[in-house]
């Protein structure tokens, strides 16, 4: 009789443990870590993929400035957050990001055309737009923007 009670007790302990672990796993599946943009990784990725004509018109420092200006615009528009902070609802962020894309390009190109001569002079507007297009591709592959961002895309580019 004591063996039966010991076996039943062990079975109850195992069942409770499995339920607790299963619940914890289910909760952590929903909470995905935020995607973090590392500027130098993005710049390296973009520089590797720049078409030859655009690459001949921009230095790596120019690409860093273009990415910085884009981040400046995104931050001013309220579409960026510090690590771990949530933005507004995912639908609002997606709608805002789509609506602001043209304004972001205009902002960055305007900043590129204002570069003083002692800092390399105005940057080529077409090359700047190519960099911005590649930045959007990078962020999409990273899972920071696009459908993967709303569905919880994985980081990796």
Secondary structure, DSSP 8 states (H G I E B T S, - for coil): -HHHHHHHHHHHHHHHHHHHHHHHHHHHHH--------HHHHHHHHHHH--HHHHHH--HHHHHHHHHHHHHHHHHTT----TT---S-HHHHHHHHHHHHHHHHHHHHHHHHT--GGGT-S--HHHHHHHHHHHHHHHHHHTSSSHHHHHT-----
